[in-house]
């Protein structure tokens, strides 16, 4: 029906089936930890392999100076390069962190749907969606005497 009803139902599902809720939460947490570890390892591997490939062109010592150093010591273009390396490294790390947040909300929704199915017998795919207002149709195209097409005004 509405969000308040869904919230009150979710509390009642937890109180009616606490053992199943705990089981679902433990399984979801274990899968989440494994998935987050995989996402972090993948992000770390991407960063490591990128820096390794970069060290081929710049040399390992120079790359170490860039990663440890102050961007202002490299001059105008060098400081922009250091800032870009740090920015993209941060973006890759942020994607790994975003996985954890997205997994949490997905898992909590799945647990809610599983509990709702057990307590109320509601089908898993039965979800209330608000009806979207119909958008007006695009005007029809008409051909003018010169052979070009133009939109006709709606009637």
Buried (B, 14 or more C-beta within 10 A) or exposed (E): EEEEEEEEBBEEBBEBBEEBBEEBBEEBEEEBEEBBEEBBEBBEEBBEEBBEEBBEEBEEEEBEBBEEEEBEEBEEEBBEBBEEBEEEBEEBBEEBEEBBEEBBEEBBEEBBBBBBBBBEEEEEEEEEEEEEEEEEEEEEEEEEEEEEEEEEEEE
